[in-house]
């Protein structure tokens, strides 16, 4: 029996499974999911704010604070767009305040002293030491991270239900020379 020249030989052995192109895809997805899970679990390692921590950091600020500084903040309230605040403090008083680059007459609440007052008010509210006003959050979690040298709050989070969350992050803190 003659076989045709272009006909591949046939075998009675079962066909071997070829490696699937899906295995690298599945491994890639597993790696991506693992990295994403790790990032989600480790990205928010800001410690819980307690009265003891607030007091310690406030004392460090009062001991080391410069009376002249420039400050830039990112502020986000609930679901509103993030805003950028820029402040100048001279001789311990607010001298300039801008929101998204536009001059604004307010802003004392966002000086470092003002931020400490805000955090204290949040602690008072959480601890039941302040009256509960309608519309104020309940069951909130307070988190804060502080600068090691000066003690100011670098990051503050009020995590609360019903769109009552609030986030502040210091993006720049620059002490200024008083001999200008």
Buried (B, 14 or more C-beta within 10 A) or exposed (E): EEEEEEEEEEEEEEEEEEEEEEEEEEEEEEEEEEEEEEEEEEEEEBEEBBBEBBEEBBEBBEEEBBEBBBBBBBBBBEEEEEEEBBBBBBEEEBEEBBBEEEEEEEBEEBBBBBBBBBBBEBBEBBEEEBEEEEEEBEEBEBBBBBBEEBBBBBBBBBBBEEEBBBBBBBEEBEBBEEEE
